Structures are given as structure tokens and as C-alpha cells.
Amino acid sequence: MNTKAFSSEELRFRAVWSTCRIPPRLAGASFETYKPTCPEQERALEQCRAFAAHGLDNIGMGKGLFLKGPVGTGKSHLSVSILRAIIQNHSDRFGTPASETVSRLTGLCWLLLLCNFGGGPVGIAA
């Protein structure tokens, strides 16, 4: 891979993204690649976009997002899309070199994605 073709922001994103352990089938998941097939999925997409837009603030306030629905409705895709958007929108908060880590510890935030807890109707709970 020729890294000169990428901006420093893209390189930082790629470095952080490579540590997220996203399954290969979801590695390209984003809001742009999600294709809702019903109104409920459209609403879930918009709520996930809204959550991601304020992702670090939401997480900092202890807010989370719970996606539920049957297999194949896009819960994992949306979860990875949220993670992708947060990392892309806040690349300056991730992948900090070790020499700067101590001085920025209070500004760092951790995010945990858990998928596949069970089925139920398609929906979203915030």
C-alpha cells in the first residue's frame, strides 16, 4: 500500500480502524452503504446518524444506543457505521502517539459494540 496517496487523517483512521477487529463482511459498512427496506429501518438509520453526530458527547454523558430486531435487518451494519462515523469525525481523539497519551488521557473515550443478543421487532431504543 502506498501511504503517500492518503492524507494524515485517512492514515490515522486506517490505523485506528485496523485495531477495531471488525469482521471482514462488515469492514466496508457505513451509513452510505446501508440500504433500508422499510420505514422502521429508515428511522433507525436516521437515529443512528444523529447518535453518531454527537457520539463522543453522548458517550461522555453515559448515553448509549440499543438496536434490536431479527436477523438480517442491519443492526450490525448500523453499529459498525456508528463506530466508523465516530472515528472519522473525531480522528484527532483516536490513535494518539504514546508520547502524548499521558497528557490527553482525560480526553479519551472508549466505545464497546456488542451484537447479536437476540431477535424481536425491528426498532431502536436510545
N, CA, C and O atoms as a GROMACS GRO file, in nm:
protein
  504
    1MET      N    1   0.085  -0.119   0.000
    1MET     CA    2   0.000   0.000   0.000
    1MET      C    3   0.089   0.124   0.000
    1MET      O    4   0.179   0.137   0.082
    2ASN      N    5   0.063   0.214  -0.091
    2ASN     CA    6   0.136   0.339  -0.100
    2ASN      C    7   0.069   0.441  -0.008
    2ASN      O    8  -0.036   0.496  -0.043
    3THR      N    9   0.129   0.468   0.108
    3THR     CA   10   0.068   0.558   0.206
    3THR      C   11   0.076   0.704   0.165
    3THR      O   12   0.005   0.786   0.223
    4LYS      N   13   0.158   0.739   0.068
    4LYS     CA   14   0.169   0.878   0.025
    4LYS      C   15   0.040   0.927  -0.041
    4LYS      O   16   0.017   1.048  -0.050
    5ALA      N   17  -0.043   0.834  -0.087
    5ALA     CA   18  -0.168   0.871  -0.154
    5ALA      C   19  -0.277   0.911  -0.054
    5ALA      O   20  -0.382   0.962  -0.094
    6PHE      N   21  -0.255   0.888   0.075
    6PHE     CA   22  -0.356   0.915   0.176
    6PHE      C   23  -0.318   1.036   0.261
    6PHE      O   24  -0.201   1.060   0.287
    7SER      N   25  -0.420   1.110   0.305
    7SER     CA   26  -0.396   1.221   0.396
    7SER      C   27  -0.359   1.166   0.533
    7SER      O   28  -0.381   1.048   0.561
    8SER      N   29  -0.303   1.250   0.618
    8SER     CA   30  -0.268   1.204   0.753
    8SER      C   31  -0.394   1.164   0.829
    8SER      O   32  -0.391   1.072   0.911
    9GLU      N   33  -0.506   1.231   0.802
    9GLU     CA   34  -0.632   1.196   0.866
    9GLU      C   35  -0.678   1.056   0.823
    9GLU      O   36  -0.722   0.977   0.906
   10GLU      N   37  -0.666   1.026   0.694
   10GLU     CA   38  -0.704   0.894   0.644
   10GLU      C   39  -0.610   0.787   0.699
   10GLU      O   40  -0.655   0.677   0.733
   11LEU      N   41  -0.482   0.816   0.709
   11LEU     CA   42  -0.388   0.721   0.767
   11LEU      C   43  -0.420   0.693   0.913
   11LEU      O   44  -0.412   0.579   0.959
   12ARG      N   45  -0.455   0.799   0.986
   12ARG     CA   46  -0.492   0.780   1.127
   12ARG      C   47  -0.618   0.695   1.136
   12ARG      O   48  -0.625   0.604   1.218
   13PHE      N   49  -0.719   0.724   1.052
   13PHE     CA   50  -0.841   0.644   1.051
   13PHE      C   51  -0.808   0.498   1.023
   13PHE      O   52  -0.855   0.409   1.095
   14ARG      N   53  -0.728   0.471   0.921
   14ARG     CA   54  -0.694   0.334   0.886
   14ARG      C   55  -0.621   0.263   0.999
   14ARG      O   56  -0.644   0.144   1.023
   15ALA      N   57  -0.534   0.334   1.068
   15ALA     CA   58  -0.461   0.274   1.179
   15ALA      C   59  -0.556   0.237   1.293
   15ALA      O   60  -0.548   0.128   1.349
   16VAL      N   61  -0.646   0.330   1.326
   16VAL     CA   62  -0.742   0.302   1.434
   16VAL      C   63  -0.840   0.192   1.391
   16VAL      O   64  -0.867   0.100   1.467
   17TRP      N   65  -0.891   0.203   1.269
   17TRP     CA   66  -0.989   0.106   1.218
   17TRP      C   67  -0.933  -0.035   1.219
   17TRP      O   68  -1.005  -0.131   1.248
   18SER      N   69  -0.805  -0.049   1.188
   18SER     CA   70  -0.744  -0.182   1.183
   18SER      C   71  -0.737  -0.248   1.320
   18SER      O   72  -0.721  -0.369   1.329
   19THR      N   73  -0.749  -0.171   1.427
   19THR     CA   74  -0.746  -0.228   1.562
   19THR      C   75  -0.886  -0.261   1.615
   19THR      O   76  -0.898  -0.316   1.724
   20CYS      N   77  -0.990  -0.228   1.541
   20CYS     CA   78  -1.127  -0.246   1.590
   20CYS      C   79  -1.180  -0.388   1.577
   20CYS      O   80  -1.286  -0.419   1.633
   21ARG      N   81  -1.111  -0.472   1.506
   21ARG     CA   82  -1.148  -0.613   1.491
   21ARG      C   83  -1.288  -0.630   1.431
   21ARG      O   84  -1.365  -0.715   1.476
   22ILE      N   85  -1.318  -0.550   1.331
   22ILE     CA   86  -1.445  -0.560   1.261
   22ILE      C   87  -1.440  -0.683   1.171
   22ILE      O   88  -1.342  -0.701   1.099
   23PRO      N   89  -1.544  -0.768   1.173
   23PRO     CA   90  -1.544  -0.884   1.084
   23PRO      C   91  -1.535  -0.840   0.938
   23PRO      O   92  -1.591  -0.737   0.901
   24PRO      N   93  -1.466  -0.917   0.855
   24PRO     CA   94  -1.447  -0.879   0.714
   24PRO      C   95  -1.577  -0.845   0.641
   24PRO      O   96  -1.579  -0.755   0.558
   25ARG      N   97  -1.685  -0.916   0.670
   25ARG     CA   98  -1.811  -0.890   0.600
   25ARG      C   99  -1.868  -0.751   0.631
   25ARG      O  100  -1.952  -0.701   0.557
   26LEU      N  101  -1.822  -0.689   0.740
   26LEU     CA  102  -1.872  -0.557   0.779
   26LEU      C  103  -1.766  -0.447   0.766
   26LEU      O  104  -1.792  -0.332   0.801
   27ALA      N  105  -1.649  -0.482   0.716
   27ALA     CA  106  -1.539  -0.385   0.710
   27ALA      C  107  -1.574  -0.261   0.628
   27ALA      O  108  -1.522  -0.153   0.656
   28GLY      N  109  -1.660  -0.274   0.529
   28GLY     CA  110  -1.699  -0.160   0.447
   28GLY      C  111  -1.830  -0.096   0.487
   28GLY      O  112  -1.880  -0.008   0.417
   29ALA      N  113  -1.886  -0.139   0.600
   29ALA     CA  114  -2.015  -0.086   0.645
   29ALA      C  115  -2.005   0.062   0.679
   29ALA      O  116  -1.913   0.106   0.747
   30SER      N  117  -2.102   0.136   0.628
   30SER     CA  118  -2.111   0.279   0.658
   30SER      C  119  -2.256   0.320   0.642
   30SER      O  120  -2.338   0.244   0.590
   31PHE      N  121  -2.288   0.441   0.685
   31PHE     CA  122  -2.425   0.489   0.665
   31PHE      C  123  -2.458   0.496   0.516
   31PHE      O  124  -2.572   0.473   0.476
   32GLU      N  125  -2.357   0.527   0.435
   32GLU     CA  126  -2.380   0.539   0.291
   32GLU      C  127  -2.408   0.405   0.225
   32GLU      O  128  -2.477   0.400   0.123
   33THR      N  129  -2.357   0.296   0.281
   33THR     CA  130  -2.378   0.165   0.219
   33THR      C  131  -2.498   0.090   0.278
   33THR      O  132  -2.534  -0.017   0.228
   34TYR      N  133  -2.559   0.144   0.382
   34TYR     CA  134  -2.677   0.080   0.442
   34TYR      C  135  -2.798   0.108   0.353
   34TYR      O  136  -2.822   0.222   0.314
   35LYS      N  137  -2.873   0.005   0.321
   35LYS     CA  138  -2.990   0.017   0.232
   35LYS      C  139  -3.117  -0.025   0.307
   35LYS      O  140  -3.152  -0.143   0.307
   36PRO      N  141  -3.186   0.070   0.370
   36PRO     CA  142  -3.310   0.037   0.441
   36PRO      C  143  -3.417  -0.012   0.345
   36PRO      O  144  -3.426   0.036   0.232
   37THR      N  145  -3.497  -0.107   0.391
   37THR     CA  146  -3.602  -0.164   0.307
   37THR      C  147  -3.742  -0.140   0.363
   37THR      O  148  -3.840  -0.188   0.306
   38CYS      N  149  -3.752  -0.067   0.472
   38CYS     CA  150  -3.883  -0.038   0.530
   38CYS      C  151  -3.872   0.090   0.613
   38CYS      O  152  -3.762   0.135   0.644
   39PRO      N  153  -3.984   0.149   0.649
   39PRO     CA  154  -3.982   0.275   0.727
   39PRO      C  155  -3.909   0.262   0.861
   39PRO      O  156  -3.843   0.356   0.905
   40GLU      N  157  -3.922   0.147   0.926
   40GLU     CA  158  -3.855   0.128   1.055
   40GLU      C  159  -3.703   0.135   1.040
   40GLU      O  160  -3.634   0.192   1.124
   41GLN      N  161  -3.652   0.075   0.932
   41GLN     CA  162  -3.508   0.080   0.907
   41GLN      C  163  -3.464   0.222   0.870
   41GLN      O  164  -3.353   0.263   0.905
   42GLU      N  165  -3.549   0.296   0.800
   42GLU     CA  166  -3.519   0.437   0.769
   42GLU      C  167  -3.506   0.517   0.898
   42GLU      O  168  -3.412   0.595   0.914
   43ARG      N  169  -3.600   0.496   0.991
   43ARG     CA  170  -3.595   0.567   1.121
   43ARG      C  171  -3.471   0.527   1.200
   43ARG      O  172  -3.405   0.612   1.260
   44ALA      N  173  -3.439   0.397   1.199
   44ALA     CA  174  -3.320   0.350   1.271
   44ALA      C  175  -3.195   0.416   1.213
   44ALA      O  176  -3.107   0.458   1.288
   45LEU      N  177  -3.187   0.424   1.080
   45LEU     CA  178  -3.072   0.487   1.015
   45LEU      C  179  -3.058   0.632   1.059
   45LEU      O  180  -2.948   0.675   1.094
   46GLU      N  181  -3.167   0.706   1.058
   46GLU     CA  182  -3.161   0.848   1.096
   46GLU      C  183  -3.124   0.864   1.244
   46GLU      O  184  -3.048   0.954   1.278
   47GLN      N  185  -3.176   0.778   1.330
   47GLN     CA  186  -3.142   0.788   1.472
   47GLN      C  187  -2.995   0.750   1.496
   47GLN      O  188  -2.929   0.808   1.582
   48CYS      N  189  -2.946   0.653   1.420
   48CYS     CA  190  -2.805   0.617   1.433
   48CYS      C  191  -2.715   0.730   1.383
   48CYS      O  192  -2.611   0.758   1.444
   49ARG      N  193  -2.753   0.792   1.274
   49ARG     CA  194  -2.677   0.909   1.224
   49ARG      C  195  -2.673   1.020   1.329
   49ARG      O  196  -2.568   1.080   1.354
   50ALA      N  197  -2.788   1.045   1.390
   50ALA     CA  198  -2.795   1.150   1.493
   50ALA      C  199  -2.708   1.114   1.613
   50ALA      O  200  -2.639   1.200   1.668
   51PHE      N  201  -2.712   0.988   1.654
   51PHE     CA  202  -2.629   0.945   1.766
   51PHE      C  203  -2.482   0.963   1.733
   51PHE      O  204  -2.405   1.014   1.814
   52ALA      N  205  -2.442   0.921   1.613
   52ALA     CA  206  -2.302   0.930   1.573
   52ALA      C  207  -2.254   1.075   1.562
   52ALA      O  208  -2.139   1.106   1.592
   53ALA      N  209  -2.344   1.163   1.519
   53ALA     CA  210  -2.307   1.304   1.504
   53ALA      C  211  -2.263   1.364   1.637
   53ALA      O  212  -2.182   1.457   1.639
   54HIS      N  213  -2.316   1.313   1.745
   54HIS     CA  214  -2.281   1.361   1.879
   54HIS      C  215  -2.224   1.246   1.961
   54HIS      O  216  -2.237   1.243   2.084
   55GLY      N  217  -2.161   1.150   1.893
   55GLY     CA  218  -2.116   1.025   1.954
   55GLY      C  219  -2.034   1.040   2.079
   55GLY      O  220  -2.069   0.983   2.182
   56LEU      N  221  -1.924   1.116   2.073
   56LEU     CA  222  -1.839   1.126   2.191
   56LEU      C  223  -1.908   1.202   2.303
   56LEU      O  224  -1.887   1.170   2.420
   57ASP      N  225  -1.988   1.301   2.270
   57ASP     CA  226  -2.064   1.372   2.373
   57ASP      C  227  -2.166   1.278   2.437
   57ASP      O  228  -2.179   1.274   2.560
   58ASN      N  229  -2.237   1.201   2.354
   58ASN     CA  230  -2.334   1.104   2.407
   58ASN      C  231  -2.267   1.005   2.500
   58ASN      O  232  -2.316   0.979   2.610
   59ILE      N  233  -2.157   0.950   2.456
   59ILE     CA  234  -2.085   0.850   2.536
   59ILE      C  235  -2.032   0.914   2.664
   59ILE      O  236  -2.039   0.854   2.771
   60GLY      N  237  -1.980   1.035   2.652
   60GLY     CA  238  -1.929   1.106   2.769
   60GLY      C  239  -2.035   1.132   2.875
   60GLY      O  240  -2.006   1.140   2.994
   61MET      N  241  -2.162   1.145   2.829
   61MET     CA  242  -2.273   1.166   2.923
   61MET      C  243  -2.336   1.035   2.966
   61MET      O  244  -2.437   1.034   3.036
   62GLY      N  245  -2.275   0.922   2.925
   62GLY     CA  246  -2.327   0.792   2.965
   62GLY      C  247  -2.444   0.743   2.882
   62GLY      O  248  -2.512   0.648   2.919
   63LYS      N  249  -2.468   0.808   2.769
   63LYS     CA  250  -2.578   0.766   2.682
   63LYS      C  251  -2.529   0.659   2.587
   63LYS      O  252  -2.413   0.658   2.546
   64GLY      N  253  -2.618   0.568   2.553
   64GLY     CA  254  -2.586   0.462   2.459
   64GLY      C  255  -2.700   0.444   2.361
   64GLY      O  256  -2.796   0.521   2.359
   65LEU      N  257  -2.688   0.342   2.282
   65LEU     CA  258  -2.788   0.314   2.181
   65LEU      C  259  -2.807   0.163   2.177
   65LEU      O  260  -2.710   0.088   2.177
   66PHE      N  261  -2.931   0.119   2.174
   66PHE     CA  262  -2.963  -0.023   2.172
   66PHE      C  263  -3.043  -0.051   2.046
   66PHE      O  264  -3.151   0.004   2.027
   67LEU      N  265  -2.989  -0.137   1.959
   67LEU     CA  266  -3.057  -0.177   1.837
   67LEU      C  267  -3.112  -0.317   1.856
   67LEU      O  268  -3.043  -0.406   1.906
   68LYS      N  269  -3.237  -0.337   1.817
   68LYS     CA  270  -3.294  -0.471   1.830
   68LYS      C  271  -3.373  -0.504   1.704
   68LYS      O  272  -3.424  -0.414   1.636
   69GLY      N  273  -3.381  -0.631   1.674
   69GLY     CA  274  -3.454  -0.675   1.556
   69GLY      C  275  -3.410  -0.813   1.514
   69GLY      O  276  -3.311  -0.866   1.564
   70PRO      N  277  -3.483  -0.872   1.421
   70PRO     CA  278  -3.448  -1.006   1.375
   70PRO      C  279  -3.321  -1.006   1.290
   70PRO      O  280  -3.273  -0.901   1.248
   71VAL      N  281  -3.270  -1.124   1.266
   71VAL     CA  282  -3.151  -1.141   1.184
   71VAL      C  283  -3.174  -1.078   1.046
   71VAL      O  284  -3.280  -1.093   0.987
   72GLY      N  285  -3.072  -1.008   0.997
   72GLY     CA  286  -3.076  -0.955   0.862
   72GLY      C  287  -3.138  -0.818   0.846
   72GLY      O  288  -3.161  -0.773   0.734
   73THR      N  289  -3.166  -0.750   0.956
   73THR     CA  290  -3.228  -0.617   0.946
   73THR      C  291  -3.128  -0.503   0.946
   73THR      O  292  -3.166  -0.387   0.927
   74GLY      N  293  -2.999  -0.533   0.968
   74GLY     CA  294  -2.897  -0.431   0.959
   74GLY      C  295  -2.843  -0.377   1.090
   74GLY      O  296  -2.778  -0.272   1.091
   75LYS      N  297  -2.869  -0.446   1.200
   75LYS     CA  298  -2.822  -0.397   1.330
   75LYS      C  299  -2.669  -0.389   1.336
   75LYS      O  300  -2.613  -0.289   1.380
   76SER      N  301  -2.603  -0.493   1.291
   76SER     CA  302  -2.456  -0.494   1.292
   76SER      C  303  -2.401  -0.389   1.196
   76SER      O  304  -2.304  -0.320   1.228
   77HIS      N  305  -2.462  -0.379   1.080
   77HIS     CA  306  -2.419  -0.280   0.981
   77HIS      C  307  -2.429  -0.139   1.040
   77HIS      O  308  -2.336  -0.059   1.028
   78LEU      N  309  -2.541  -0.109   1.104
   78LEU     CA  310  -2.558   0.024   1.164
   78LEU      C  311  -2.462   0.046   1.280
   78LEU      O  312  -2.411   0.156   1.298
   79SER      N  313  -2.437  -0.057   1.359
   79SER     CA  314  -2.344  -0.045   1.471
   79SER      C  315  -2.204  -0.010   1.422
   79SER      O  316  -2.138   0.079   1.477
   80VAL      N  317  -2.159  -0.081   1.320
   80VAL     CA  318  -2.027  -0.053   1.263
   80VAL      C  319  -2.025   0.085   1.197
   80VAL      O  320  -1.924   0.155   1.202
   81SER      N  321  -2.137   0.123   1.137
   81SER     CA  322  -2.146   0.256   1.074
   81SER      C  323  -2.131   0.366   1.178
   81SER      O  324  -2.065   0.467   1.153
   82ILE      N  325  -2.191   0.347   1.295
   82ILE     CA  326  -2.177   0.444   1.404
   82ILE      C  327  -2.031   0.454   1.446
   82ILE      O  328  -1.977   0.564   1.459
   83LEU      N  329  -1.968   0.340   1.465
   83LEU     CA  330  -1.827   0.339   1.504
   83LEU      C  331  -1.741   0.408   1.399
   83LEU      O  332  -1.656   0.490   1.433
   84ARG      N  333  -1.764   0.376   1.271
   84ARG     CA  334  -1.688   0.438   1.162
   84ARG      C  335  -1.705   0.590   1.165
   84ARG      O  336  -1.606   0.664   1.156
   85ALA      N  337  -1.829   0.636   1.178
   85ALA     CA  338  -1.855   0.781   1.178
   85ALA      C  339  -1.788   0.850   1.296
   85ALA      O  340  -1.731   0.958   1.281
   86ILE      N  341  -1.794   0.789   1.413
   86ILE     CA  342  -1.732   0.850   1.531
   86ILE      C  343  -1.582   0.861   1.512
   86ILE      O  344  -1.522   0.965   1.542
   87ILE      N  345  -1.520   0.754   1.463
   87ILE     CA  346  -1.375   0.758   1.442
   87ILE      C  347  -1.340   0.862   1.335
   87ILE      O  348  -1.245   0.938   1.352
   88GLN      N  349  -1.416   0.864   1.225
   88GLN     CA  350  -1.386   0.960   1.118
   88GLN      C  351  -1.408   1.104   1.163
   88GLN      O  352  -1.329   1.193   1.128
   89ASN      N  353  -1.512   1.129   1.240
   89ASN     CA  354  -1.543   1.265   1.284
   89ASN      C  355  -1.454   1.314   1.397
   89ASN      O  356  -1.448   1.434   1.423
   90HIS      N  357  -1.386   1.223   1.462
   90HIS     CA  358  -1.304   1.260   1.578
   90HIS      C  359  -1.166   1.195   1.568
   90HIS      O  360  -1.114   1.145   1.668
   91SER      N  361  -1.109   1.193   1.449
   91SER     CA  362  -0.981   1.124   1.431
   91SER      C  363  -0.872   1.181   1.521
   91SER      O  364  -0.776   1.112   1.555
   92ASP      N  365  -0.887   1.307   1.561
   92ASP     CA  366  -0.788   1.367   1.650
   92ASP      C  367  -0.794   1.309   1.791
   92ASP      O  368  -0.700   1.329   1.868
   93ARG      N  369  -0.900   1.239   1.825
   93ARG     CA  370  -0.915   1.181   1.959
   93ARG      C  371  -0.872   1.036   1.966
   93ARG      O  372  -0.868   0.977   2.074
   94PHE      N  373  -0.841   0.976   1.851
   94PHE     CA  374  -0.803   0.835   1.846
   94PHE      C  375  -0.663   0.823   1.787
   94PHE      O  376  -0.620   0.907   1.709
   95GLY      N  377  -0.594   0.718   1.827
   95GLY     CA  378  -0.464   0.691   1.770
   95GLY      C  379  -0.357   0.789   1.811
   95GLY      O  380  -0.262   0.813   1.736
   96THR      N  381  -0.370   0.846   1.928
   96THR     CA  382  -0.270   0.942   1.977
   96THR      C  383  -0.138   0.870   2.003
   96THR      O  384  -0.138   0.764   2.066
   97PRO      N  385  -0.026   0.925   1.956
   97PRO     CA  386   0.103   0.863   1.984
   97PRO      C  387   0.126   0.848   2.134
   97PRO      O  388   0.079   0.930   2.214
   98ALA      N  389   0.198   0.745   2.173
   98ALA     CA  390   0.220   0.716   2.314
   98ALA      C  391   0.278   0.834   2.390
   98ALA      O  392   0.245   0.854   2.506
   99SER      N  393   0.365   0.914   2.327
   99SER     CA  394   0.427   1.028   2.394
   99SER      C  395   0.325   1.133   2.436
   99SER      O  396   0.350   1.210   2.529
  100GLU      N  397   0.210   1.136   2.368
  100GLU     CA  398   0.107   1.234   2.401
  100GLU      C  399  -0.004   1.176   2.488
  100GLU      O  400  -0.088   1.249   2.540
  101THR      N  401  -0.006   1.045   2.502
  101THR     CA  402  -0.118   0.979   2.568
  101THR      C  403  -0.138   1.026   2.711
  101THR      O  404  -0.252   1.053   2.751
  102VAL      N  405  -0.033   1.037   2.790
  102VAL     CA  406  -0.047   1.074   2.930
  102VAL      C  407  -0.114   1.210   2.944
  102VAL      O  408  -0.200   1.228   3.031
  103SER      N  409  -0.076   1.305   2.862
  103SER     CA  410  -0.133   1.439   2.874
  103SER      C  411  -0.276   1.447   2.822
  103SER      O  412  -0.345   1.546   2.849
  104ARG      N  413  -0.323   1.346   2.749
  104ARG     CA  414  -0.457   1.352   2.691
  104ARG      C  415  -0.551   1.246   2.746
  104ARG      O  416  -0.662   1.230   2.695
  105LEU      N  417  -0.510   1.173   2.849
  105LEU     CA  418  -0.593   1.064   2.900
  105LEU      C  419  -0.734   1.107   2.934
  105LEU      O  420  -0.829   1.033   2.908
  106THR      N  421  -0.751   1.223   2.990
  106THR     CA  422  -0.885   1.267   3.029
  106THR      C  423  -0.972   1.296   2.908
  106THR      O  424  -1.094   1.304   2.923
  107GLY      N  425  -0.914   1.313   2.791
  107GLY     CA  426  -0.992   1.341   2.672
  107GLY      C  427  -1.028   1.217   2.591
  107GLY      O  428  -1.102   1.227   2.494
  108LEU      N  429  -0.976   1.102   2.629
  108LEU     CA  430  -1.002   0.981   2.553
  108LEU      C  431  -1.133   0.916   2.596
  108LEU      O  432  -1.179   0.933   2.709
  109CYS      N  433  -1.191   0.844   2.506
  109CYS     CA  434  -1.319   0.779   2.531
  109CYS      C  435  -1.315   0.640   2.471
  109CYS      O  436  -1.255   0.620   2.365
  110TRP      N  437  -1.378   0.545   2.537
  110TRP     CA  438  -1.383   0.407   2.486
  110TRP      C  439  -1.525   0.374   2.447
  110TRP      O  440  -1.620   0.422   2.508
  111LEU      N  441  -1.539   0.292   2.345
  111LEU     CA  442  -1.669   0.254   2.294
  111LEU      C  443  -1.672   0.103   2.279
  111LEU      O  444  -1.578   0.044   2.226
  112LEU      N  445  -1.779   0.041   2.325
  112LEU     CA  446  -1.795  -0.103   2.317
  112LEU      C  447  -1.917  -0.134   2.234
  112LEU      O  448  -2.027  -0.086   2.263
  113LEU      N  449  -1.899  -0.215   2.130
  113LEU     CA  450  -2.011  -0.260   2.046
  113LEU      C  451  -2.034  -0.407   2.074
  113LEU      O  452  -1.942  -0.488   2.064
  114LEU      N  453  -2.156  -0.442   2.107
  114LEU     CA  454  -2.194  -0.581   2.128
  114LEU      C  455  -2.309  -0.612   2.033
  114LEU      O  456  -2.406  -0.536   2.026
  115CYS      N  457  -2.298  -0.722   1.960
  115CYS     CA  458  -2.401  -0.755   1.863
  115CYS      C  459  -2.459  -0.893   1.889
  115CYS      O  460  -2.398  -0.976   1.956
  116ASN      N  461  -2.578  -0.915   1.834
  116ASN     CA  462  -2.642  -1.046   1.831
  116ASN      C  463  -2.684  -1.099   1.968
  116ASN      O  464  -2.643  -1.207   2.009
  117PHE      N  465  -2.765  -1.022   2.037
  117PHE     CA  466  -2.820  -1.066   2.165
  117PHE      C  467  -2.952  -1.138   2.150
  117PHE      O  468  -2.997  -1.201   2.246
  118GLY      N  469  -3.016  -1.131   2.036
  118GLY     CA  470  -3.144  -1.197   2.017
  118GLY      C  471  -3.230  -1.120   1.922
  118GLY      O  472  -3.192  -1.014   1.873
  119GLY      N  473  -3.348  -1.174   1.897
  119GLY     CA  474  -3.439  -1.114   1.798
  119GLY      C  475  -3.545  -1.028   1.860
  119GLY      O  476  -3.536  -0.987   1.976
  120GLY      N  477  -3.644  -1.001   1.782
  120GLY     CA  478  -3.754  -0.915   1.822
  120GLY      C  479  -3.789  -0.822   1.708
  120GLY      O  480  -3.728  -0.829   1.601
  121PRO      N  481  -3.886  -0.738   1.727
  121PRO     CA  482  -3.924  -0.647   1.618
  121PRO      C  483  -3.813  -0.547   1.588
  121PRO      O  484  -3.736  -0.509   1.677
  122VAL      N  485  -3.806  -0.505   1.464
  122VAL     CA  486  -3.706  -0.406   1.425
  122VAL      C  487  -3.737  -0.278   1.499
  122VAL      O  488  -3.852  -0.234   1.501
  123GLY      N  489  -3.638  -0.218   1.559
  123GLY     CA  490  -3.662  -0.093   1.631
  123GLY      C  491  -3.534  -0.043   1.691
  123GLY      O  492  -3.426  -0.099   1.672
  124ILE      N  493  -3.547   0.064   1.764
  124ILE     CA  494  -3.431   0.126   1.826
  124ILE      C  495  -3.474   0.184   1.960
  124ILE      O  496  -3.583   0.240   1.974
  125ALA      N  497  -3.388   0.171   2.057
  125ALA     CA  498  -3.412   0.230   2.190
  125ALA      C  499  -3.290   0.314   2.224
  125ALA      O  500  -3.178   0.265   2.216
  126ALA      N  501  -3.312   0.436   2.261
  126ALA     CA  502  -3.199   0.524   2.294
  126ALA      C  503  -3.199   0.554   2.442
  126ALA      O  504  -3.112   0.626   2.490
   0.00000   0.00000   0.00000
